[in-house]
Amino acid sequence: MKKNDIKISYDADADVMSWETTQKGKIDYATEIGNFVVHFSKDNKPLLIEVLEASKILKKSERKIEKAREHEVVGTR
């Protein structure tokens, strides 16, 4: 999928980051998995992915990435 195929947006008031796919269809149902909500079409294609409490999730991810990088640097010496 090309970069332009996905629309990413962020709602600061709700602290929700959304990814809209280029899949055609109308949202039929959604499934919540932890801080993620995935919206599907009737034929089970993901149309929209939302990250709830996005700022917290991204900060945690950033810290994990930094730790992994530190481990890689220490591990290569």
PyMOL Python script that loads the backbone (N, CA, C, O; Angstrom):
from pymol import cmd

cmd.read_pdbstr("""\
ATOM      1  N   MET A   1       0.842  -1.175   0.000  1.00  0.00           N
ATOM      2  CA  MET A   1       0.000   0.000   0.000  1.00  0.00           C
ATOM      3  C   MET A   1       0.888   1.239   0.000  1.00  0.00           C
ATOM      4  O   MET A   1       1.825   1.330   0.793  1.00  0.00           O
ATOM      5  N   LYS A   2       0.606   2.171  -0.863  1.00  0.00           N
ATOM      6  CA  LYS A   2       1.381   3.399  -0.945  1.00  0.00           C
ATOM      7  C   LYS A   2       1.052   4.320   0.218  1.00  0.00           C
ATOM      8  O   LYS A   2      -0.008   4.209   0.835  1.00  0.00           O
ATOM      9  N   LYS A   3       1.976   5.232   0.510  1.00  0.00           N
ATOM     10  CA  LYS A   3       1.794   6.172   1.608  1.00  0.00           C
ATOM     11  C   LYS A   3       0.508   6.977   1.439  1.00  0.00           C
ATOM     12  O   LYS A   3      -0.192   7.237   2.417  1.00  0.00           O
ATOM     13  N   ASN A   4       0.194   7.371   0.211  1.00  0.00           N
ATOM     14  CA  ASN A   4      -0.991   8.191  -0.057  1.00  0.00           C
ATOM     15  C   ASN A   4      -2.292   7.412   0.055  1.00  0.00           C
ATOM     16  O   ASN A   4      -3.370   8.005   0.029  1.00  0.00           O
ATOM     17  N   ASP A   5      -2.208   6.097   0.178  1.00  0.00           N
ATOM     18  CA  ASP A   5      -3.400   5.270   0.261  1.00  0.00           C
ATOM     19  C   ASP A   5      -4.049   5.315   1.643  1.00  0.00           C
ATOM     20  O   ASP A   5      -5.207   4.925   1.791  1.00  0.00           O
ATOM     21  N   ILE A   6      -3.334   5.776   2.635  1.00  0.00           N
ATOM     22  CA  ILE A   6      -3.844   5.789   4.003  1.00  0.00           C
ATOM     23  C   ILE A   6      -3.974   7.230   4.482  1.00  0.00           C
ATOM     24  O   ILE A   6      -3.066   8.043   4.307  1.00  0.00           O
ATOM     25  N   LYS A   7      -5.108   7.527   5.083  1.00  0.00           N
ATOM     26  CA  LYS A   7      -5.323   8.857   5.652  1.00  0.00           C
ATOM     27  C   LYS A   7      -5.178   8.732   7.165  1.00  0.00           C
ATOM     28  O   LYS A   7      -5.888   7.959   7.809  1.00  0.00           O
ATOM     29  N   ILE A   8      -4.243   9.506   7.720  1.00  0.00           N
ATOM     30  CA  ILE A   8      -4.007   9.484   9.163  1.00  0.00           C
ATOM     31  C   ILE A   8      -4.424  10.831   9.734  1.00  0.00           C
ATOM     32  O   ILE A   8      -4.064  11.883   9.206  1.00  0.00           O
ATOM     33  N   SER A   9      -5.185  10.784  10.818  1.00  0.00           N
ATOM     34  CA  SER A   9      -5.612  12.030  11.462  1.00  0.00           C
ATOM     35  C   SER A   9      -5.541  11.866  12.977  1.00  0.00           C
ATOM     36  O   SER A   9      -5.479  10.754  13.501  1.00  0.00           O
ATOM     37  N   TYR A  10      -5.553  13.005  13.661  1.00  0.00           N
ATOM     38  CA  TYR A  10      -5.476  13.002  15.120  1.00  0.00           C
ATOM     39  C   TYR A  10      -6.455  14.018  15.671  1.00  0.00           C
ATOM     40  O   TYR A  10      -6.475  15.168  15.231  1.00  0.00           O
ATOM     41  N   ASP A  11      -7.267  13.604  16.632  1.00  0.00           N
ATOM     42  CA  ASP A  11      -8.209  14.482  17.317  1.00  0.00           C
ATOM     43  C   ASP A  11      -7.650  14.718  18.722  1.00  0.00           C
ATOM     44  O   ASP A  11      -7.727  13.848  19.589  1.00  0.00           O
ATOM     45  N   ALA A  12      -7.083  15.920  18.931  1.00  0.00           N
ATOM     46  CA  ALA A  12      -6.431  16.228  20.213  1.00  0.00           C
ATOM     47  C   ALA A  12      -7.429  16.248  21.370  1.00  0.00           C
ATOM     48  O   ALA A  12      -7.094  15.829  22.479  1.00  0.00           O
ATOM     49  N   ASP A  13      -8.648  16.728  21.127  1.00  0.00           N
ATOM     50  CA  ASP A  13      -9.645  16.781  22.199  1.00  0.00           C
ATOM     51  C   ASP A  13      -9.999  15.383  22.708  1.00  0.00           C
ATOM     52  O   ASP A  13     -10.156  15.175  23.911  1.00  0.00           O
ATOM     53  N   ALA A  14     -10.122  14.442  21.796  1.00  0.00           N
ATOM     54  CA  ALA A  14     -10.476  13.071  22.169  1.00  0.00           C
ATOM     55  C   ALA A  14      -9.236  12.202  22.397  1.00  0.00           C
ATOM     56  O   ALA A  14      -9.345  11.100  22.935  1.00  0.00           O
ATOM     57  N   ASP A  15      -8.051  12.696  21.989  1.00  0.00           N
ATOM     58  CA  ASP A  15      -6.789  11.952  22.050  1.00  0.00           C
ATOM     59  C   ASP A  15      -6.905  10.624  21.297  1.00  0.00           C
ATOM     60  O   ASP A  15      -6.548   9.560  21.802  1.00  0.00           O
ATOM     61  N   VAL A  16      -7.425  10.734  20.055  1.00  0.00           N
ATOM     62  CA  VAL A  16      -7.628   9.562  19.209  1.00  0.00           C
ATOM     63  C   VAL A  16      -6.912   9.769  17.879  1.00  0.00           C
ATOM     64  O   VAL A  16      -7.105  10.781  17.207  1.00  0.00           O
ATOM     65  N   MET A  17      -6.084   8.797  17.512  1.00  0.00           N
ATOM     66  CA  MET A  17      -5.441   8.800  16.199  1.00  0.00           C
ATOM     67  C   MET A  17      -6.186   7.800  15.331  1.00  0.00           C
ATOM     68  O   MET A  17      -6.510   6.700  15.780  1.00  0.00           O
ATOM     69  N   SER A  18      -6.461   8.183  14.076  1.00  0.00           N
ATOM     70  CA  SER A  18      -7.224   7.325  13.169  1.00  0.00           C
ATOM     71  C   SER A  18      -6.467   7.068  11.886  1.00  0.00           C
ATOM     72  O   SER A  18      -5.801   7.956  11.352  1.00  0.00           O
ATOM     73  N   TRP A  19      -6.574   5.843  11.396  1.00  0.00           N
ATOM     74  CA  TRP A  19      -6.036   5.457  10.090  1.00  0.00           C
ATOM     75  C   TRP A  19      -7.217   5.004   9.247  1.00  0.00           C
ATOM     76  O   TRP A  19      -7.929   4.070   9.616  1.00  0.00           O
ATOM     77  N   GLU A  20      -7.424   5.662   8.119  1.00  0.00           N
ATOM     78  CA  GLU A  20      -8.461   5.235   7.182  1.00  0.00           C
ATOM     79  C   GLU A  20      -7.789   4.528   6.022  1.00  0.00           C
ATOM     80  O   GLU A  20      -6.857   5.063   5.421  1.00  0.00           O
ATOM     81  N   THR A  21      -8.253   3.332   5.706  1.00  0.00           N
ATOM     82  CA  THR A  21      -7.685   2.583   4.593  1.00  0.00           C
ATOM     83  C   THR A  21      -8.389   2.979   3.302  1.00  0.00           C
ATOM     84  O   THR A  21      -9.380   3.709   3.320  1.00  0.00           O
ATOM     85  N   THR A  22      -7.871   2.495   2.193  1.00  0.00           N
ATOM     86  CA  THR A  22      -8.493   2.782   0.898  1.00  0.00           C
ATOM     87  C   THR A  22      -9.512   1.720   0.511  1.00  0.00           C
ATOM     88  O   THR A  22     -10.084   1.773  -0.577  1.00  0.00           O
ATOM     89  N   GLN A  23      -9.740   0.759   1.397  1.00  0.00           N
ATOM     90  CA  GLN A  23     -10.727  -0.273   1.118  1.00  0.00           C
ATOM     91  C   GLN A  23     -12.088   0.371   0.905  1.00  0.00           C
ATOM     92  O   GLN A  23     -12.480   1.270   1.649  1.00  0.00           O
ATOM     93  N   LYS A  24     -12.790  -0.080  -0.090  1.00  0.00           N
ATOM     94  CA  LYS A  24     -14.130   0.439  -0.380  1.00  0.00           C
ATOM     95  C   LYS A  24     -15.140  -0.271   0.506  1.00  0.00           C
ATOM     96  O   LYS A  24     -14.981  -1.448   0.828  1.00  0.00           O
ATOM     97  N   GLY A  25     -16.165   0.445   0.891  1.00  0.00           N
ATOM     98  CA  GLY A  25     -17.222  -0.154   1.684  1.00  0.00           C
ATOM     99  C   GLY A  25     -17.715   0.776   2.769  1.00  0.00           C
ATOM    100  O   GLY A  25     -17.148   1.839   3.021  1.00  0.00           O
ATOM    101  N   LYS A  26     -18.764   0.352   3.390  1.00  0.00           N
ATOM    102  CA  LYS A  26     -19.388   1.087   4.481  1.00  0.00           C
ATOM    103  C   LYS A  26     -19.109   0.343   5.779  1.00  0.00           C
ATOM    104  O   LYS A  26     -19.149  -0.887   5.809  1.00  0.00           O
ATOM    105  N   ILE A  27     -18.829   1.072   6.844  1.00  0.00           N
ATOM    106  CA  ILE A  27     -18.562   0.433   8.137  1.00  0.00           C
ATOM    107  C   ILE A  27     -19.820  -0.288   8.604  1.00  0.00           C
ATOM    108  O   ILE A  27     -20.908   0.286   8.668  1.00  0.00           O
ATOM    109  N   ASP A  28     -19.637  -1.562   8.927  1.00  0.00           N
ATOM    110  CA  ASP A  28     -20.746  -2.399   9.374  1.00  0.00           C
ATOM    111  C   ASP A  28     -20.671  -2.675  10.875  1.00  0.00           C
ATOM    112  O   ASP A  28     -21.693  -2.707  11.560  1.00  0.00           O
ATOM    113  N   TYR A  29     -19.445  -2.876  11.381  1.00  0.00           N
ATOM    114  CA  TYR A  29     -19.284  -3.164  12.803  1.00  0.00           C
ATOM    115  C   TYR A  29     -17.860  -2.821  13.227  1.00  0.00           C
ATOM    116  O   TYR A  29     -16.986  -2.596  12.390  1.00  0.00           O
ATOM    117  N   ALA A  30     -17.641  -2.785  14.528  1.00  0.00           N
ATOM    118  CA  ALA A  30     -16.314  -2.466  15.066  1.00  0.00           C
ATOM    119  C   ALA A  30     -15.981  -3.439  16.188  1.00  0.00           C
ATOM    120  O   ALA A  30     -16.861  -3.961  16.873  1.00  0.00           O
ATOM    121  N   THR A  31     -14.678  -3.667  16.354  1.00  0.00           N
ATOM    122  CA  THR A  31     -14.184  -4.517  17.428  1.00  0.00           C
ATOM    123  C   THR A  31     -13.142  -3.732  18.209  1.00  0.00           C
ATOM    124  O   THR A  31     -12.225  -3.151  17.629  1.00  0.00           O
ATOM    125  N   GLU A  32     -13.291  -3.719  19.533  1.00  0.00           N
ATOM    126  CA  GLU A  32     -12.339  -3.017  20.387  1.00  0.00           C
ATOM    127  C   GLU A  32     -11.388  -4.036  20.996  1.00  0.00           C
ATOM    128  O   GLU A  32     -11.804  -5.030  21.591  1.00  0.00           O
ATOM    129  N   ILE A  33     -10.093  -3.760  20.830  1.00  0.00           N
ATOM    130  CA  ILE A  33      -9.052  -4.622  21.385  1.00  0.00           C
ATOM    131  C   ILE A  33      -8.112  -3.714  22.163  1.00  0.00           C
ATOM    132  O   ILE A  33      -7.259  -3.046  21.578  1.00  0.00           O
ATOM    133  N   GLY A  34      -8.266  -3.689  23.466  1.00  0.00           N
ATOM    134  CA  GLY A  34      -7.453  -2.784  24.287  1.00  0.00           C
ATOM    135  C   GLY A  34      -7.714  -1.341  23.890  1.00  0.00           C
ATOM    136  O   GLY A  34      -8.853  -0.875  23.927  1.00  0.00           O
ATOM    137  N   ASN A  35      -6.657  -0.637  23.510  1.00  0.00           N
ATOM    138  CA  ASN A  35      -6.781   0.764  23.110  1.00  0.00           C
ATOM    139  C   ASN A  35      -7.012   0.932  21.610  1.00  0.00           C
ATOM    140  O   ASN A  35      -6.902   2.044  21.093  1.00  0.00           O
ATOM    141  N   PHE A  36      -7.324  -0.137  20.914  1.00  0.00           N
ATOM    142  CA  PHE A  36      -7.543  -0.079  19.471  1.00  0.00           C
ATOM    143  C   PHE A  36      -8.987  -0.437  19.151  1.00  0.00           C
ATOM    144  O   PHE A  36      -9.568  -1.349  19.740  1.00  0.00           O
ATOM    145  N   VAL A  37      -9.555   0.308  18.197  1.00  0.00           N
ATOM    146  CA  VAL A  37     -10.885   0.000  17.684  1.00  0.00           C
ATOM    147  C   VAL A  37     -10.734  -0.160  16.176  1.00  0.00           C
ATOM    148  O   VAL A  37     -10.295   0.757  15.482  1.00  0.00           O
ATOM    149  N   VAL A  38     -11.105  -1.339  15.681  1.00  0.00           N
ATOM    150  CA  VAL A  38     -11.013  -1.609  14.256  1.00  0.00           C
ATOM    151  C   VAL A  38     -12.431  -1.694  13.707  1.00  0.00           C
ATOM    152  O   VAL A  38     -13.254  -2.470  14.194  1.00  0.00           O
ATOM    153  N   HIS A  39     -12.704  -0.882  12.682  1.00  0.00           N
ATOM    154  CA  HIS A  39     -14.012  -0.832  12.047  1.00  0.00           C
ATOM    155  C   HIS A  39     -13.949  -1.631  10.744  1.00  0.00           C
ATOM    156  O   HIS A  39     -13.048  -1.438   9.927  1.00  0.00           O
ATOM    157  N   PHE A  40     -14.910  -2.522  10.565  1.00  0.00           N
ATOM    158  CA  PHE A  40     -14.914  -3.427   9.419  1.00  0.00           C
ATOM    159  C   PHE A  40     -16.131  -3.209   8.524  1.00  0.00           C
ATOM    160  O   PHE A  40     -17.176  -2.731   8.966  1.00  0.00           O
ATOM    161  N   SER A  41     -15.964  -3.572   7.255  1.00  0.00           N
ATOM    162  CA  SER A  41     -17.088  -3.582   6.322  1.00  0.00           C
ATOM    163  C   SER A  41     -17.868  -4.879   6.532  1.00  0.00           C
ATOM    164  O   SER A  41     -17.463  -5.744   7.309  1.00  0.00           O
ATOM    165  N   LYS A  42     -18.982  -4.994   5.833  1.00  0.00           N
ATOM    166  CA  LYS A  42     -19.817  -6.194   5.931  1.00  0.00           C
ATOM    167  C   LYS A  42     -19.042  -7.448   5.512  1.00  0.00           C
ATOM    168  O   LYS A  42     -19.297  -8.540   6.020  1.00  0.00           O
ATOM    169  N   ASP A  43     -18.085  -7.282   4.574  1.00  0.00           N
ATOM    170  CA  ASP A  43     -17.294  -8.428   4.123  1.00  0.00           C
ATOM    171  C   ASP A  43     -15.955  -8.541   4.866  1.00  0.00           C
ATOM    172  O   ASP A  43     -14.989  -9.104   4.350  1.00  0.00           O
ATOM    173  N   ASN A  44     -15.920  -7.993   6.092  1.00  0.00           N
ATOM    174  CA  ASN A  44     -14.797  -8.147   7.037  1.00  0.00           C
ATOM    175  C   ASN A  44     -13.495  -7.485   6.607  1.00  0.00           C
ATOM    176  O   ASN A  44     -12.424  -7.936   7.012  1.00  0.00           O
ATOM    177  N   LYS A  45     -13.552  -6.440   5.809  1.00  0.00           N
ATOM    178  CA  LYS A  45     -12.350  -5.697   5.447  1.00  0.00           C
ATOM    179  C   LYS A  45     -12.186  -4.536   6.428  1.00  0.00           C
ATOM    180  O   LYS A  45     -13.149  -3.815   6.687  1.00  0.00           O
ATOM    181  N   PRO A  46     -10.993  -4.343   6.973  1.00  0.00           N
ATOM    182  CA  PRO A  46     -10.794  -3.209   7.888  1.00  0.00           C
ATOM    183  C   PRO A  46     -10.834  -1.894   7.115  1.00  0.00           C
ATOM    184  O   PRO A  46     -10.117  -1.726   6.128  1.00  0.00           O
ATOM    185  N   LEU A  47     -11.665  -0.971   7.561  1.00  0.00           N
ATOM    186  CA  LEU A  47     -11.819   0.319   6.900  1.00  0.00           C
ATOM    187  C   LEU A  47     -11.218   1.462   7.709  1.00  0.00           C
ATOM    188  O   LEU A  47     -10.762   2.456   7.143  1.00  0.00           O
ATOM    189  N   LEU A  48     -11.216   1.322   9.023  1.00  0.00           N
ATOM    190  CA  LEU A  48     -10.756   2.386   9.908  1.00  0.00           C
ATOM    191  C   LEU A  48     -10.167   1.756  11.163  1.00  0.00           C
ATOM    192  O   LEU A  48     -10.744   0.832  11.737  1.00  0.00           O
ATOM    193  N   ILE A  49      -9.011   2.265  11.583  1.00  0.00           N
ATOM    194  CA  ILE A  49      -8.383   1.820  12.823  1.00  0.00           C
ATOM    195  C   ILE A  49      -8.184   3.050  13.698  1.00  0.00           C
ATOM    196  O   ILE A  49      -7.613   4.049  13.261  1.00  0.00           O
ATOM    197  N   GLU A  50      -8.657   2.969  14.925  1.00  0.00           N
ATOM    198  CA  GLU A  50      -8.514   4.079  15.863  1.00  0.00           C
ATOM    199  C   GLU A  50      -7.644   3.641  17.040  1.00  0.00           C
ATOM    200  O   GLU A  50      -7.748   2.513  17.520  1.00  0.00           O
ATOM    201  N   VAL A  51      -6.787   4.552  17.494  1.00  0.00           N
ATOM    202  CA  VAL A  51      -5.969   4.323  18.680  1.00  0.00           C
ATOM    203  C   VAL A  51      -6.496   5.267  19.755  1.00  0.00           C
ATOM    204  O   VAL A  51      -6.372   6.486  19.637  1.00  0.00           O
ATOM    205  N   LEU A  52      -7.082   4.696  20.801  1.00  0.00           N
ATOM    206  CA  LEU A  52      -7.601   5.486  21.911  1.00  0.00           C
ATOM    207  C   LEU A  52      -6.454   5.836  22.844  1.00  0.00           C
ATOM    208  O   LEU A  52      -5.504   5.064  22.974  1.00  0.00           O
ATOM    209  N   GLU A  53      -6.531   6.983  23.489  1.00  0.00           N
ATOM    210  CA  GLU A  53      -5.446   7.474  24.351  1.00  0.00           C
ATOM    211  C   GLU A  53      -4.129   7.433  23.582  1.00  0.00           C
ATOM    212  O   GLU A  53      -3.117   6.942  24.083  1.00  0.00           O
ATOM    213  N   ALA A  54      -4.159   7.949  22.374  1.00  0.00           N
ATOM    214  CA  ALA A  54      -3.026   7.849  21.446  1.00  0.00           C
ATOM    215  C   ALA A  54      -1.735   8.424  22.021  1.00  0.00           C
ATOM    216  O   ALA A  54      -0.669   7.836  21.837  1.00  0.00           O
ATOM    217  N   SER A  55      -1.807   9.551  22.708  1.00  0.00           N
ATOM    218  CA  SER A  55      -0.577  10.163  23.217  1.00  0.00           C
ATOM    219  C   SER A  55       0.115   9.235  24.219  1.00  0.00           C
ATOM    220  O   SER A  55       1.343   9.144  24.223  1.00  0.00           O
ATOM    221  N   LYS A  56      -0.648   8.551  25.061  1.00  0.00           N
ATOM    222  CA  LYS A  56      -0.063   7.616  26.028  1.00  0.00           C
ATOM    223  C   LYS A  56       0.551   6.414  25.310  1.00  0.00           C
ATOM    224  O   LYS A  56       1.659   5.986  25.635  1.00  0.00           O
ATOM    225  N   ILE A  57      -0.168   5.883  24.346  1.00  0.00           N
ATOM    226  CA  ILE A  57       0.307   4.712  23.604  1.00  0.00           C
ATOM    227  C   ILE A  57       1.590   5.055  22.857  1.00  0.00           C
ATOM    228  O   ILE A  57       2.540   4.272  22.866  1.00  0.00           O
ATOM    229  N   LEU A  58       1.623   6.215  22.213  1.00  0.00           N
ATOM    230  CA  LEU A  58       2.804   6.594  21.442  1.00  0.00           C
ATOM    231  C   LEU A  58       4.002   6.865  22.343  1.00  0.00           C
ATOM    232  O   LEU A  58       5.132   6.544  21.974  1.00  0.00           O
ATOM    233  N   LYS A  59       3.779   7.448  23.516  1.00  0.00           N
ATOM    234  CA  LYS A  59       4.880   7.678  24.457  1.00  0.00           C
ATOM    235  C   LYS A  59       5.465   6.352  24.926  1.00  0.00           C
ATOM    236  O   LYS A  59       6.684   6.199  24.997  1.00  0.00           O
ATOM    237  N   LYS A  60       4.587   5.383  25.251  1.00  0.00           N
ATOM    238  CA  LYS A  60       5.068   4.065  25.671  1.00  0.00           C
ATOM    239  C   LYS A  60       5.864   3.413  24.560  1.00  0.00           C
ATOM    240  O   LYS A  60       6.912   2.818  24.808  1.00  0.00           O
ATOM    241  N   SER A  61       5.369   3.524  23.331  1.00  0.00           N
ATOM    242  CA  SER A  61       6.065   2.936  22.180  1.00  0.00           C
ATOM    243  C   SER A  61       7.422   3.592  21.984  1.00  0.00           C
ATOM    244  O   SER A  61       8.410   2.917  21.695  1.00  0.00           O
ATOM    245  N   GLU A  62       7.467   4.898  22.141  1.00  0.00           N
ATOM    246  CA  GLU A  62       8.718   5.631  21.974  1.00  0.00           C
ATOM    247  C   GLU A  62       9.752   5.154  22.995  1.00  0.00           C
ATOM    248  O   GLU A  62      10.914   4.946  22.646  1.00  0.00           O
ATOM    249  N   ARG A  63       9.337   4.978  24.252  1.00  0.00           N
ATOM    250  CA  ARG A  63      10.257   4.511  25.295  1.00  0.00           C
ATOM    251  C   ARG A  63      10.761   3.100  24.987  1.00  0.00           C
ATOM    252  O   ARG A  63      11.937   2.803  25.199  1.00  0.00           O
ATOM    253  N   LYS A  64       9.885   2.236  24.493  1.00  0.00           N
ATOM    254  CA  LYS A  64      10.293   0.871  24.164  1.00  0.00           C
ATOM    255  C   LYS A  64      11.277   0.857  23.007  1.00  0.00           C
ATOM    256  O   LYS A  64      12.226   0.073  23.002  1.00  0.00           O
ATOM    257  N   ILE A  65      11.054   1.717  22.033  1.00  0.00           N
ATOM    258  CA  ILE A  65      11.967   1.816  20.891  1.00  0.00           C
ATOM    259  C   ILE A  65      13.337   2.294  21.366  1.00  0.00           C
ATOM    260  O   ILE A  65      14.363   1.758  20.948  1.00  0.00           O
ATOM    261  N   GLU A  66      13.354   3.304  22.240  1.00  0.00           N
ATOM    262  CA  GLU A  66      14.618   3.817  22.770  1.00  0.00           C
ATOM    263  C   GLU A  66      15.369   2.726  23.535  1.00  0.00           C
ATOM    264  O   GLU A  66      16.582   2.586  23.379  1.00  0.00           O
ATOM    265  N   LYS A  67      14.655   1.952  24.364  1.00  0.00           N
ATOM    266  CA  LYS A  67      15.293   0.869  25.115  1.00  0.00           C
ATOM    267  C   LYS A  67      15.853  -0.187  24.166  1.00  0.00           C
ATOM    268  O   LYS A  67      16.952  -0.697  24.380  1.00  0.00           O
ATOM    269  N   ALA A  68      15.106  -0.511  23.129  1.00  0.00           N
ATOM    270  CA  ALA A  68      15.575  -1.508  22.156  1.00  0.00           C
ATOM    271  C   ALA A  68      16.826  -1.024  21.450  1.00  0.00           C
ATOM    272  O   ALA A  68      17.753  -1.799  21.215  1.00  0.00           O
ATOM    273  N   ARG A  69      16.853   0.263  21.111  1.00  0.00           N
ATOM    274  CA  ARG A  69      18.045   0.828  20.462  1.00  0.00           C
ATOM    275  C   ARG A  69      19.241   0.794  21.399  1.00  0.00           C
ATOM    276  O   ARG A  69      20.353   0.469  20.983  1.00  0.00           O
ATOM    277  N   GLU A  70      19.010   1.136  22.681  1.00  0.00           N
ATOM    278  CA  GLU A  70      20.099   1.101  23.654  1.00  0.00           C
ATOM    279  C   GLU A  70      20.631  -0.328  23.788  1.00  0.00           C
ATOM    280  O   GLU A  70      21.842  -0.536  23.872  1.00  0.00           O
ATOM    281  N   HIS A  71      19.744  -1.292  23.809  1.00  0.00           N
ATOM    282  CA  HIS A  71      20.142  -2.691  23.922  1.00  0.00           C
ATOM    283  C   HIS A  71      20.961  -3.122  22.711  1.00  0.00           C
ATOM    284  O   HIS A  71      21.951  -3.840  22.850  1.00  0.00           O
ATOM    285  N   GLU A  72      20.552  -2.689  21.535  1.00  0.00           N
ATOM    286  CA  GLU A  72      21.287  -3.030  20.310  1.00  0.00           C
ATOM    287  C   GLU A  72      22.704  -2.448  20.341  1.00  0.00           C
ATOM    288  O   GLU A  72      23.670  -3.112  19.966  1.00  0.00           O
ATOM    289  N   VAL A  73      22.808  -1.202  20.794  1.00  0.00           N
ATOM    290  CA  VAL A  73      24.124  -0.559  20.857  1.00  0.00           C
ATOM    291  C   VAL A  73      25.007  -1.264  21.875  1.00  0.00           C
ATOM    292  O   VAL A  73      26.178  -1.530  21.605  1.00  0.00           O
ATOM    293  N   VAL A  74      24.456  -1.565  23.036  1.00  0.00           N
ATOM    294  CA  VAL A  74      25.230  -2.254  24.079  1.00  0.00           C
ATOM    295  C   VAL A  74      25.562  -3.664  23.623  1.00  0.00           C
ATOM    296  O   VAL A  74      26.670  -4.139  23.871  1.00  0.00           O
ATOM    297  N   GLY A  75      24.642  -4.340  22.970  1.00  0.00           N
ATOM    298  CA  GLY A  75      24.849  -5.707  22.533  1.00  0.00           C
ATOM    299  C   GLY A  75      25.881  -5.853  21.424  1.00  0.00           C
ATOM    300  O   GLY A  75      26.416  -6.946  21.234  1.00  0.00           O
ATOM    301  N   THR A  76      26.179  -4.789  20.686  1.00  0.00           N
ATOM    302  CA  THR A  76      27.106  -4.891  19.567  1.00  0.00           C
ATOM    303  C   THR A  76      28.539  -4.576  19.971  1.00  0.00           C
ATOM    304  O   THR A  76      29.452  -4.713  19.156  1.00  0.00           O
ATOM    305  N   ARG A  77      28.751  -4.159  21.209  1.00  0.00           N
ATOM    306  CA  ARG A  77      30.103  -3.793  21.661  1.00  0.00           C
ATOM    307  C   ARG A  77      30.879  -4.983  22.116  1.00  0.00           C
ATOM    308  O   ARG A  77      32.031  -4.849  22.526  1.00  0.00           O
TER     309      ARG A  77
END
""", "prot")
cmd.dss("prot")
cmd.show_as("cartoon", "prot")
cmd.util.cbc("prot")
cmd.orient("prot")
